[in-house]
Amino acid sequence: MTTLIQFGTSGYRGILGESFTATHVNLISDAIAQWMHAHGLSRLFIGYDPRRGNSLDEASLVRSAASVLIAHGIDVMLSETPVPTPLVSWAVRYGGFHGGLIFTASHNPPEYNGIKFNPPPGGPAMTDVTSAIEALIGVGSPPSNRNLGPITTGSLLAPFGEYLRGYVRQLGYGEGGLPIIVDARHGTAGPLWRWIDGSGGVVIQDLLHGDMRSDFGGLEPNPTDPNVIDELGKIVRERGARFGVAHDPDTDRHAIVDNNGSPVSPEIISAIVLLDWVQSGVNCDGIVSTVASSGVARAMCDRLEKSYIETPVGFKYFTPHFESARSRLIGVESSGGLSVSDYLFEKCGFLPALLVAGVSIRKNMSISMLVEEVELIVGKRIFTEAKFSFDSSKRNDLMAQLRHLSALPGVPVASEVSRVDGTKWIYSDGSWILIRLSGTEPVGRIYCESFDDSTVRHWVRSALNWATQFE
């Protein structure tokens, strides 16, 4: 087998026509079908974002995957239009499907595409599942008969929208209508936001870039990009909206700016929601987050005497904690992902916007006031990220040094060192710095948080200087 296929933190991704072709798609689809049969699963929903190769056309990669799965005897429904990833997760957890396949490269540029597989109960496939699928790639003989007639198509937009709106209402939100700005960035967010408009506690003052385009209109697809956030903030200020939210192509991520146009991190959103739930009597166990997330969530849990759980980077690692939650558990990651255990086991870009709107209405406070309330309780923190490239031949040496490095040169000795995912140096005041490596490319990432900008800049600079030996 010469076609190398390795799943990353969230599925398989590659460049269209190079590392992501019909060959890759068919091999992965064949392996997923085998895995489903081995686990007694037979019904699958396929969704996709609007990038090139994702359509109902006969020659599309999406239809090619459907044909392979159907030839294996899998009962497939193919979405009529591009849809958000959380809709596919809903289809698995509540829509009667045994798995979901999503064609998306998330926040990557349009020349990329990818496949994510969500088995029951609807969250991203855990490592044991993706490893098993990798092991099945190229095993056996794929079915020869793939001319099986029409492929079943359908739309789940309305039932998913009803579910989302109903979930928000059961929490005591959804009344009133905050005027907001939504930037769909020519991804899948537009149709559902139009469906929600006027309900769920929000009125869309402006829907920017709401039509779906395969090239995303030349826009940056990552909503957490500083330039995207700055532009959204400017529009919110100019138009007097209560807040703004931007999304990536498959709408599992979000970026929110408050009424002043200032960014509000996902961790602060989780702290705002948790605080409101405690104050209003909504049951919640606490928050699960990753080693690369801001300490705001941990600090709020500590103050409210709620559980805080830390996992490796990747939303999939939240699933076992979601499954064991006594009431509900908020899951959040710094890259724009948020969900709640009794909602979906997959991150959803719509949910945090509706939750924070609900809190704002219930407390009669602007989003900036809600942020200030959180910062008065847990302190104001400075969080930043950086990355570096390294010589792939030096990966093992780099990993070995990270495993044994007690302190970074020029940085104080930490009170605690965690190696859950990479190496994280934690200080008694809640400051920390983390270095972790990508599993699929020769790139390292640095995450750092403290209470003043000069400390953060110094520590990140020290980490980057230390990493130069591996270039």
N, C-alpha and C positions, 0 to 999 in steps of 0.2 A: 504494500500500500504506500504510494508515494505522496498522496495528498495529506499534508499535516493539518490536523484539526484539533485545536486545544481550546477548551472553554476557559474564559476569564472569570472575573468576579460576577459578571452578569451576562452569561451566554457567550456566543461566538460572534466576533466582528471581523471585518476585513474590508479591503478596498474593492469596489465593484470592478469586475473584469480581471482582477489579479488574485487577491487572497479571498475573494468572495464571489463565487461563480455558481453556475447551475450544478457543477460537479460537487462543490461543497454542500449546496443545499440538498441535493438528492441523497448524498451519503448521510448527512445529519438526519434527514427525514426518515430514511430507511432504519437508522439506529434507534430513533425515537419510537417508531412503530414497533420494533422488536421489544424495546423496553416496556412499552405499554402492554403488549400482549403478555409478557412475562409477569406482569403485575395485575392481570385481569381487567385492564382498562381498555375501553373501545370507542369513546366518543370525544372528539377534539374540536375546539374552535380556533380558527386562524384569524388573527388581526394583523394590522400592518400600518406603518406611517406612510406619508405620501411620497417618499423618496423614489428615485428611479428603480424600476424592477418590481415595485410593489403596486399591483393593480389586478384587475380581473382579466386582463388580456391573455390570450392563449399562450403567448410566449413568456409570460411573466414568471419570475422566480417563485412568487407566491403560489401561482397555479401549478407550477412544477412540483412544489412540495406537497400540495394537496393531492395530486395524481399519485405520487409515490405512496402516501399514507393510505389512500383509498384502495390502491392495489394490494396493500397488506390487509385489507379488511377493516380499516379504521373508519368509523362513521364521522365524516368531516363536514363542518359548516364553515364556509368562507365568508368573512364579512363583506357586505356589499360595497363599503367605502372604508377609507382609512379611519382607524379608531384609536383612542388612547389605550395605553397598556393597562390602566386600572379597570377598564371595561372588560378586558380579557380575563383579568383576575376574578372579577365578579362572575363572569360566565362559568368559571371553574367552581367557585365556592357556592354560588347560589343558582346558577343557570342550568344545572343538570349536565355539565360537560366534565369529562374525566381528565382533561388537560387543555392547556392553551399554548398556542405557538404565536409569537409576536415577531414580525419582521421589522426591526428597527436597529439603528446604531445609536439610539438615544441622542445625546447632545453633540455627537460627532458630525463633521461636515457632510454635505450631500454625496460626496464621492464614496462614502462608506455605507455599508449596510450590515445587518446582523440578524441573528436568530436568538430569541430567548424562549425557554421552555418553562412553563409553570404547571407542575403537576398538582394534584390535590394536596393541601386545601387552597391552592391558588397563589401562593407566594412563589418567588424565584426558586428554581431547582437548587437544592442543597448540593454540596460537593460530592457526596456519595452517589447522588443521582447522575450528575454530569460526568463523573468518572466512569460510571457504568455505561453511560451512553457513548462516551469516547471509546471504551473497550469494544463496543459493538459495531463501530464504524468499519465498514469493509468486510464484516463477517457474514458469511453465507452469500447466497445469490439473491439479488433484488428481484422482485416479481417482474416477469417479462411483459405482462399485459397491463399497459397503463392507459389504454383507450377505453375508458369505462363510461363514456357518455357524459352528460351534464353534471357539473359539480354543484351541490346545494349551496346557495348563498342566502344570507339573511342579515337583518339589522337588529342589534340589541341596544341601540342608543336610548330609546325611550324607557325600557325597563331599568337600565342602569341609572339613567337620570332620576327616575322615580325612587330608586333605592337610595341614591346619594341624598336627595332632598328629604326623604323620610328619615334617614339616619341623623341628619342635622336637626330635624324637628324633634326627634325623641330625646335629644340632649337639651331641649328647651330653647333652641335657637330657631332661626328661619323667619322670624317676624320682622317687619320693617323693611327698609331698603336702603342700604348705604350706597351712594354713588361711587363706583369704582372704575378704574381703567384696567382693561385686560389686554395684554400683548400676546397673541397666539403665535406670532413669529412664523406664520404660514405652515404650522404643524397641525396636529389633530385637535387642538383645544377649541377652536372656533365653534363647531356645530353644537357641542354640548353646552358651552357658555350661552349660546343663543337660546337653547332650550331652557336653561336655568334662569335666564334673565327675568327679573321681576319677582323671583321667588328665592327661597334659601337665604333671605336676608340681604340680598344685594340687587342693585339696579346697575346695569352696565352703562356707564356714561359714554364710554368709547371702547369699541373693540378694534384694536389695531392689528393689521396684518392677519385678518380673520380667515381669508381664503387659503385653501391648502395648495401648496406648490412643491413640485419635486425638487427644486433647487432652493427652497425656502426664501425665494426672492433675493438671493444674495446676502441675506442677513446672517449674522452670527447665531447659530442654533443653541448655544449654551446660555440659558437665562441668567446664570450666576456670573457671567463675564462682567467685569467692572464697567465697561462701556455700555452694555445693555442696561445695567442697573442705573447708571447715571442718566441715560436718555429717558428711561421710564420715570425716574424721579423728577426730571425737568417737566415732563408732560403732566404729571400729577400736580405739581405746584402751579403750573400755568392754568390748568383747568379746574383747580379747586376740588379735586376728588378726595375722598376719604382715605383711599390707599390704592396702590396699583400692584398687579401680579403679572409676571411673565412666565412662559413655559418653554420646555424643550419640545422637539418634534412629536414624541409619543406621550407627552403630558403626564409623565410620572414625577417630574421635578417642578419646582416652583422657585421663584424669587419674588419677594414682597418688599415694597417700599411703603413707608408710612405717609401720613398727610403732609409732612414736610419734605417728602422725596428722599428720605434717608432709608438705607437698607435695613431690614429687620431679619436677622438670621433665623434659620429654621429652629435652632435651639431656643432662641428667645420666644418664638411662636409657641413651642412646646411648653415653655415655662409659663407663658401667659394663659394658655389653656388649662394647664394643671392647676394653677393658682385659682382660676375661676371655678373649676370643678370642685375643689376643696371648699371654697367659700360658699358655693351654692348647693352642696350636698350631692354632687354627682360622683358615683363610685369610680375610683381609679386606683390601680395598684401603684403606679409610678411611671417611670420612663426607662426604656431600653435605648441605648445609643452605642456609638462606636468609639474606639480608641482615638479616632481623629476628630472627634466632635468637641465643641466648646464645653467648658466646665459649668456653664450657666445651668444646664439641665441637672447635673449632679447636685449643684449647690441648692437649687430650688427643691429638689427631692429631699435633701438633708434638712432644710428648714421646715418643710411640711411633713417630715417623718414618713416619707414615701420611699418605696424601693427604687434603687437605681442599679441598672445592669449594664455592663460594658462588654462589647463583643469585638471581634475583628471587623475590619472594614468590609461592608457588603450587606445590603438589606436582607439577604437570604438568611443571615445568621440570627435575625430576629424571630424567625418562625418558631423554633422550639419554645421560646419565651412567650410568644403570643399564644401558643397552644396551651401553655400551663398557667396563663393569667387567671386569677380568681374572679376579677370583674372585667376591667379593661386596662390595657397597657399601651401607652403612647410610644411609638417607635420613631426615631428621628436621626438623620445624619446630616453632616455639614454641607454636603453637596446638593442639598435641595430636596431631600426625600423625607416624607412624613406620612404616617398612617396610624391607625388605632386598631388594636387586636380584634375588637368586635365589629370592625368595619370591613377591612380587607387586610390580607397578609402581604400586600404589595403597596409600594409607595404610590401616592396619588396627588397630583398637582392641584386638583380642585379643592380637596378637603381642607388644607390649612387656610385657604382664603375664606371659605365659608365659616370655619371655626372662629377665626379671629374677628370676622364681621359679627358673628353672634355674640362674642364676648364684648365687643365694642358697644353693641346695642344694649345688651343686658346691663352693663355698668355705666352706660351713658358717658363713655370716655373715648377720646380719639385714640388711634393706634399709637401715636407718639406718647400719649399719657400712659397707655398700658405698658409700653417699653420702660418708661421712667419708673413706674411702679415696680417692675421686676428688678431694675437696676438698684433701686433703693433697698431691696431685700438682699440681693446677692452680689452687688457691686458691678461696676462697669468694667468690662474686659476688652482687651485688644487681641483679636484673632487674625492670623495670617497664614498663608500657604506659599510654598516655593517648590521648585523642582530642579533636579540636576540629571544630567546624562552620565553614564559610566560605560567603560569598555566591557562588553558582554563577557569577554574572557576572564575578567576580574570579579565576576559575580560571586563566586564561591568565597573568595578572599574577603570581599565586602560584607557578605552575610556573616562570615565567621567573626570578623572584627565587631560588627554590630551586636552579635550575641554576647560578646564579652566586654564591651566598652562600658565602663562604670560611669564615665563622665566625658562630655565633649570638651576638647581643649578650649580654655578661655571662658567656660561656663561653670558656675558653681556646682558643687556636688549635690545631687538630688537626695531628698529624703526617701524616695521610693523609685525603683526601676521596674517597669512592666514590659514583658515581652510577649504579650498576647498576639500582637500583629506588628512586627517591626520592633523597635526599641523606643520606649517612652520614658523620659525622665520627668518625675513629678515632684513638685516642691510643696512645702508645708502650707504656703499661702494660697495654693490652688493653681499656681503657674505651672506650665509644662511645655516640653518640646518633644516631638516624635519624628523619627525617621523610619520610613517603610519603603520597600521596593515593590515595583510592579511585578506581577507574576508572568506577564506576557511580553514585556519590552524592557530594554536596558535603561530604565528611568527610575529615579528615586524621588520620593516626595517628603517634604518637610512641613510639619504643622506645628504652630507655636501659639501659645496664649499666655498673656500676663496682664498686669493692670496698668502698665505704662508703655508707650510706644518705643521708647529708647531701649528698654529691656528686650522687647520682641525683635527689634532690628538687630541688636547686638547678637542675640542667640542664633537667629537665622543666618546671619553673616558667618558666625563661627561654624555652624553646621555645613554651610556651603564650602567654606575653606577646608574643612576636614575632608569633604567628599572629593576634592580635586585630585587626591592621590590615586583615585580609581578611574580617572579619565583615560 
